[in-house]
């Protein structure tokens, strides 16, 4: 079974990832991983941290001579900013008082995490709950994406809205989505892009932050991934679970999910047709490629809603956990808008879930074994 773990703190020495259950003999390009890590750091509205970190992955195990060897694959990403934080984040001895935080930020994990783990210093919470951790998930997804590419499965994403600015309805241009990185906000409509940038500028000037919606499409997914037999094996449930695990994601929609709730059934469900050469197919894809918890062969379409980042340069009211007095919440270096970056994380999380179910159906110990089973299915 394919699974992974992440470890590390935002200002700690490094971030660590471990992938287990990855098949052998899969060629892995480190340059491709670095490209995806760079994509995560791009986007208009990002903060100063992106000027410090230029993420690079160092493989520690599981790859030899450029190919996976079937054992756990582990890697690390150095936090370059650790040099400025070592006296506060060293695992053994620290200057605890200088960077101690006792004023939790509304909308963050700060207060609940401090209460849960019995901390008097909120830094212990924010260092791990930080979206810096997503650099590992992007690396994991980039590795897995290289496996899925062999089986003609690819993933694309683009930003649908930022703040109150949204794309015109029904823009579904896959080729444009593949070029979304050319836009500073990953928007495929130039007019909307301009308005989104202005919206971010305005929020930054006011010390505020913005959220938005991004869309992911996974193409080439064979039918039958996931299952209807148990609730926890449904593909849409697994995707929603994983995507909601990305920091600040508060909503996940499959296909025309929310829109469909307002329509009659005759306008919602995708009619089924059959052709000798095409086999079964549908002319519409309102279900977003998933029916009954299983992929149906159509593109899988997912939209994720991201709330505005809770760290504000115009901080909201909070309460000091030591004195219980009211204060303006503490400020940590942050972004104004991270929706474009989150769309990259969403890509990698989605392709990882698809790969888990793909290997459940076609799995084997080696690339050759999986390929044989996949070709037989085709």
C-alpha positions as CSV (number, residue, x, y, z in Angstrom):
1,X,0.0,0.0,0.0
2,X,1.3,3.4,-1.0
3,X,1.6,5.9,1.9
4,X,3.7,8.7,3.1
5,X,4.7,10.7,6.2
6,X,6.0,14.3,6.6
7,X,8.1,15.7,9.4
8,X,9.8,19.0,10.3
9,X,9.0,22.5,11.5
10,X,8.8,25.8,9.5
11,X,12.0,27.2,11.0
12,X,13.6,23.9,11.9
13,X,16.7,22.4,10.3
14,X,14.8,20.7,7.5
15,X,11.6,19.1,6.3
16,X,11.5,15.3,5.8
17,X,9.4,13.0,3.7
18,X,9.1,9.2,3.6
19,X,7.2,7.3,0.9
20,X,6.5,3.6,1.5
21,X,5.0,1.1,-1.0
22,X,6.5,2.8,-4.1
23,X,7.3,0.2,-6.8
24,X,10.8,-0.5,-8.0
25,X,12.5,0.4,-11.4
26,X,10.7,3.7,-11.8
27,X,13.0,6.4,-13.2
28,X,12.9,9.6,-11.2
29,X,14.0,13.0,-12.3
30,X,15.2,15.2,-9.5
31,X,15.0,18.2,-11.8
32,X,11.3,17.6,-12.3
33,X,10.8,17.6,-8.5
34,X,12.7,20.9,-8.3
35,X,10.5,22.4,-11.0
36,X,7.4,21.5,-9.0
37,X,8.9,22.9,-5.8
38,X,9.6,26.1,-7.6
39,X,6.0,26.2,-8.9
40,X,4.8,26.0,-5.3
41,X,6.9,29.1,-4.4
42,X,5.6,31.2,-7.2
43,X,2.4,33.3,-7.3
44,X,1.6,37.0,-6.9
45,X,0.9,37.8,-3.2
46,X,3.5,35.5,-1.7
47,X,5.6,36.8,1.3
48,X,9.3,37.4,1.9
49,X,10.0,33.8,3.0
50,X,10.0,32.9,-0.7
51,X,13.0,35.2,-1.3
52,X,15.0,33.1,1.3
53,X,14.0,29.6,0.5
54,X,14.8,28.1,-2.9
55,X,13.7,24.5,-2.1
56,X,15.9,21.7,-3.2
57,X,15.4,18.0,-2.4
58,X,18.1,15.7,-1.2
59,X,17.3,12.0,-1.7
60,X,18.4,9.9,1.3
61,X,17.2,6.4,0.4
62,X,15.0,4.4,-1.9
63,X,16.6,5.5,-5.2
64,X,19.8,4.2,-6.7
65,X,21.2,5.2,-10.1
66,X,18.1,7.3,-10.8
67,X,15.6,4.5,-10.3
68,X,13.5,3.5,-7.3
69,X,14.5,0.2,-5.6
70,X,11.3,-0.7,-3.8
71,X,12.5,0.2,-0.3
72,X,11.1,3.2,1.6
73,X,12.0,6.4,-0.3
74,X,13.2,9.2,2.0
75,X,14.3,12.7,1.4
76,X,14.9,16.1,3.1
77,X,14.5,19.7,2.2
78,X,16.8,22.1,3.9
79,X,15.3,25.2,5.6
80,X,17.8,27.9,4.7
81,X,16.2,30.2,7.2
82,X,17.3,27.9,10.0
83,X,20.6,29.7,10.1
84,X,18.7,32.7,11.5
85,X,16.6,30.6,13.8
86,X,19.0,28.0,15.2
87,X,19.2,29.6,18.7
88,X,15.4,29.4,18.9
89,X,14.7,26.1,17.1
90,X,17.7,23.9,18.0
91,X,16.3,20.4,19.1
92,X,18.5,20.4,22.3
93,X,19.1,23.9,23.7
94,X,17.2,27.0,22.8
95,X,16.7,30.7,23.8
96,X,13.1,30.1,24.5
97,X,12.0,33.5,25.8
98,X,13.2,35.7,22.9
99,X,10.8,34.2,20.3
100,X,8.1,32.9,22.7
101,X,4.6,33.5,21.5
102,X,1.7,33.8,24.0
103,X,-0.8,35.6,21.8
104,X,-2.6,33.1,19.5
105,X,-3.9,34.2,16.1
106,X,-7.6,33.9,15.3
107,X,-8.3,31.4,12.6
108,X,-5.0,29.5,13.2
109,X,-4.2,26.3,15.0
110,X,-2.4,28.4,17.7
111,X,-4.8,28.4,20.6
112,X,-6.4,25.0,20.2
113,X,-3.1,23.4,19.6
114,X,-1.5,25.0,22.7
115,X,-4.5,23.7,24.8
116,X,-4.4,20.2,23.3
117,X,-0.7,19.7,23.8
118,X,-0.4,21.7,27.0
119,X,2.1,24.4,25.7
120,X,2.8,27.8,27.2
121,X,4.6,28.8,24.0
122,X,2.4,28.9,20.9
123,X,5.5,28.7,18.7
124,X,5.5,24.9,19.2
125,X,2.1,24.8,17.4
126,X,2.7,27.3,14.6
127,X,6.0,25.8,13.6
128,X,4.4,22.5,12.6
129,X,1.0,23.8,11.5
130,X,2.6,26.2,9.0
131,X,2.0,25.6,5.3
132,X,5.8,25.3,5.0
133,X,5.1,21.6,5.5
134,X,3.4,21.5,2.0
135,X,6.9,21.5,0.4
136,X,7.1,17.9,1.4
137,X,3.7,17.0,0.0
138,X,4.6,18.7,-3.3
139,X,7.8,16.6,-3.4
140,X,5.9,13.4,-2.7
141,X,3.3,14.3,-5.4
142,X,6.0,15.2,-7.9
143,X,7.7,11.8,-7.4
144,X,4.3,10.0,-7.7
145,X,3.3,12.1,-10.7
146,X,6.4,10.7,-12.6
147,X,5.0,7.2,-11.9
148,X,1.5,8.1,-13.1
149,X,2.8,9.7,-16.3
150,X,4.0,6.3,-17.4
151,X,0.4,5.2,-17.3
152,X,-0.9,8.2,-19.2
153,X,-2.4,9.9,-16.2
154,X,-1.7,13.7,-15.8
155,X,-2.9,16.4,-13.5
156,X,-3.4,20.1,-14.2
157,X,-4.8,23.0,-12.1
158,X,-5.7,26.7,-12.4
159,X,-7.1,29.4,-10.2
160,X,-10.9,30.0,-10.6
161,X,-11.3,33.0,-8.2
162,X,-9.4,35.3,-5.8
163,X,-11.4,37.4,-3.4
164,X,-14.5,38.6,-5.2
165,X,-12.9,38.2,-8.7
166,X,-13.9,35.1,-10.6
167,X,-13.4,33.6,-14.0
168,X,-16.2,33.8,-16.5
169,X,-18.4,30.7,-16.2
170,X,-17.8,27.5,-18.1
171,X,-14.2,28.1,-19.2
172,X,-12.9,24.6,-19.7
173,X,-9.7,24.8,-21.8
174,X,-7.3,22.0,-20.9
175,X,-4.5,23.4,-23.0
176,X,-4.8,26.8,-21.3
177,X,-4.7,25.0,-17.9
178,X,-1.5,23.3,-18.8
179,X,0.0,26.8,-19.3
180,X,-1.5,28.3,-16.1
181,X,2.0,28.8,-14.6
182,X,2.6,31.6,-17.2
183,X,0.2,33.7,-15.2
184,X,1.4,35.2,-11.8
185,X,-1.9,34.2,-10.3
186,X,-2.3,31.0,-12.4
187,X,-5.4,32.4,-14.1
188,X,-6.2,31.3,-17.7
189,X,-8.2,34.4,-18.5
190,X,-6.0,37.6,-19.0
191,X,-8.8,40.0,-18.0
192,X,-9.6,38.1,-14.8
193,X,-5.9,37.9,-14.1
194,X,-5.5,41.6,-14.1
195,X,-8.5,42.1,-11.7
196,X,-7.1,39.4,-9.4
197,X,-3.7,41.1,-9.1
198,X,-5.5,44.4,-8.3
199,X,-7.5,42.7,-5.6
200,X,-4.3,41.3,-4.0
201,X,-2.6,44.7,-4.2
202,X,-5.5,46.3,-2.4
203,X,-5.6,43.7,0.3
204,X,-1.8,44.0,0.9
205,X,-2.0,47.8,1.2
206,X,-4.7,47.4,3.8
207,X,-2.7,44.7,5.8
208,X,-5.3,42.1,5.0
209,X,-5.4,38.7,3.2
210,X,-7.4,37.0,0.5
211,X,-8.6,33.4,-0.2
212,X,-10.1,31.9,-3.4
213,X,-11.0,28.8,-5.3
214,X,-8.8,26.6,-7.5
215,X,-9.7,23.8,-9.8
216,X,-7.8,20.5,-10.3
217,X,-8.3,18.1,-13.3
218,X,-6.9,14.6,-13.4
219,X,-6.8,13.3,-16.9
220,X,-6.5,9.7,-18.2
221,X,-7.7,8.0,-15.0
222,X,-9.0,4.5,-15.8
223,X,-12.5,3.6,-14.7
224,X,-12.9,1.6,-11.5
225,X,-10.6,3.3,-9.1
226,X,-12.1,3.5,-5.6
227,X,-15.1,1.4,-4.6
228,X,-18.7,1.5,-3.6
229,X,-18.5,-1.4,-1.1
230,X,-17.2,0.7,1.9
231,X,-17.6,4.4,2.7
232,X,-13.9,4.8,3.3
233,X,-12.9,3.4,0.0
234,X,-14.9,5.8,-2.1
235,X,-12.6,7.8,-4.4
236,X,-14.4,11.1,-4.0
237,X,-14.3,10.7,-0.2
238,X,-10.6,10.0,-0.3
239,X,-9.9,13.0,-2.5
240,X,-12.0,15.3,-0.2
241,X,-10.3,14.0,2.9
242,X,-6.8,14.5,1.5
243,X,-7.5,17.9,0.0
244,X,-9.1,19.2,3.1
245,X,-5.8,18.3,4.8
246,X,-4.1,21.1,3.0
247,X,-3.7,24.2,5.3
248,X,-6.6,26.7,4.9
249,X,-8.7,24.6,2.6
250,X,-12.3,24.8,3.9
251,X,-14.4,23.3,1.1
252,X,-14.0,20.6,-1.6
253,X,-16.4,20.1,-4.6
254,X,-16.4,17.2,-7.1
255,X,-17.7,18.1,-10.5
256,X,-20.7,20.4,-10.4
257,X,-21.3,19.4,-6.8
258,X,-22.9,22.6,-5.3
259,X,-24.5,23.7,-8.5
260,X,-26.1,20.2,-8.9
261,X,-27.9,20.7,-5.6
262,X,-30.1,23.4,-7.1
263,X,-31.0,21.4,-10.2
264,X,-33.5,18.6,-11.0
265,X,-32.0,15.1,-11.6
266,X,-32.7,15.3,-15.3
267,X,-30.3,18.2,-15.6
268,X,-27.6,16.7,-13.3
269,X,-26.8,13.1,-14.3
270,X,-24.5,12.3,-17.3
271,X,-26.2,10.1,-19.9
272,X,-24.4,6.9,-20.9
273,X,-23.6,6.0,-24.6
274,X,-21.8,3.2,-26.3
275,X,-19.7,3.1,-29.4
276,X,-17.8,0.1,-30.8
277,X,-14.5,1.9,-30.8
278,X,-15.0,4.2,-27.8
279,X,-16.8,1.6,-25.6
280,X,-18.9,3.4,-22.9
281,X,-18.7,7.2,-22.8
282,X,-20.6,10.3,-21.7
283,X,-21.2,13.6,-23.5
284,X,-21.3,15.6,-20.3
285,X,-19.2,15.4,-17.1
286,X,-21.3,17.0,-14.3
287,X,-20.3,14.2,-12.0
288,X,-16.7,15.2,-12.2
289,X,-15.5,11.8,-13.3
290,X,-16.7,9.9,-10.2
291,X,-19.9,8.0,-9.8
292,X,-20.8,5.8,-6.8
293,X,-17.4,6.4,-5.3
294,X,-15.5,5.2,-8.4
295,X,-13.8,6.8,-11.3
296,X,-15.9,6.4,-14.5
297,X,-13.2,7.2,-17.1
298,X,-14.0,10.8,-17.5
299,X,-11.6,13.6,-16.3
300,X,-11.8,14.0,-12.5
301,X,-12.7,17.6,-11.7
302,X,-12.2,19.0,-8.2
303,X,-12.6,22.5,-6.9
304,X,-11.1,23.6,-3.5
305,X,-12.1,26.7,-1.5
306,X,-9.2,28.3,0.4
307,X,-10.0,30.7,3.2
308,X,-7.9,33.9,3.6
309,X,-4.6,33.3,5.5
310,X,-5.2,34.1,9.2
311,X,-1.9,35.9,9.8
312,X,-2.7,39.6,9.2
313,X,-0.5,42.7,9.3
314,X,-3.6,44.4,10.6
315,X,-4.1,41.8,13.4
316,X,-7.4,40.8,15.0
317,X,-8.1,40.8,18.7
318,X,-6.9,37.9,20.8
319,X,-6.1,37.0,24.4
320,X,-2.7,36.4,25.9
321,X,-2.6,32.8,27.2
322,X,-0.3,33.8,30.1
323,X,-1.9,37.0,31.4
324,X,-5.5,36.5,29.9
325,X,-5.4,40.1,28.8
326,X,-6.7,41.2,25.5
327,X,-4.2,42.1,22.8
328,X,-3.8,42.4,19.0
329,X,-2.7,38.9,17.8
330,X,1.0,38.3,17.1
331,X,2.3,38.7,13.5
332,X,4.5,36.1,11.8
333,X,5.9,36.7,8.3
334,X,3.2,35.6,5.9
335,X,1.6,35.9,2.4
336,X,-1.2,38.2,1.3
337,X,-2.7,35.5,-1.0
338,X,-1.4,31.9,-1.4
339,X,-4.2,30.5,-3.7
340,X,-1.9,30.1,-6.7
341,X,0.6,28.2,-4.6
342,X,-2.2,26.1,-3.0
343,X,-3.4,25.0,-6.4
344,X,0.1,23.4,-6.9
345,X,-0.2,21.6,-3.6
346,X,-3.7,20.5,-4.6
347,X,-2.4,19.0,-7.8
348,X,0.2,16.9,-5.9
349,X,-2.2,15.8,-3.2
350,X,-4.8,14.8,-5.8
351,X,-2.4,12.8,-8.0
352,X,-1.1,11.0,-4.8
353,X,-4.7,9.8,-4.0
354,X,-5.2,8.7,-7.6
355,X,-1.9,6.8,-7.4
356,X,-2.9,5.1,-4.2
357,X,-6.1,3.7,-5.8
358,X,-4.3,3.0,-9.1
359,X,-1.8,0.8,-7.2
360,X,-4.5,-0.9,-5.2
361,X,-6.1,-2.0,-8.5
362,X,-3.0,-2.7,-10.7
363,X,-0.3,-2.9,-8.0
364,X,2.8,-5.0,-7.9
365,X,6.3,-4.8,-6.6
366,X,7.9,-3.6,-9.8
367,X,7.1,-1.2,-12.6
368,X,7.1,-4.1,-15.0
369,X,4.5,-6.1,-13.0
370,X,2.2,-3.1,-12.8
371,X,2.6,-2.3,-16.5
372,X,1.6,-5.8,-17.4
373,X,-1.6,-5.7,-15.4
374,X,-2.5,-2.2,-16.6
375,X,-2.0,-3.3,-20.3
376,X,-4.2,-6.3,-19.7
377,X,-6.9,-4.1,-18.3
378,X,-6.7,-1.7,-21.2
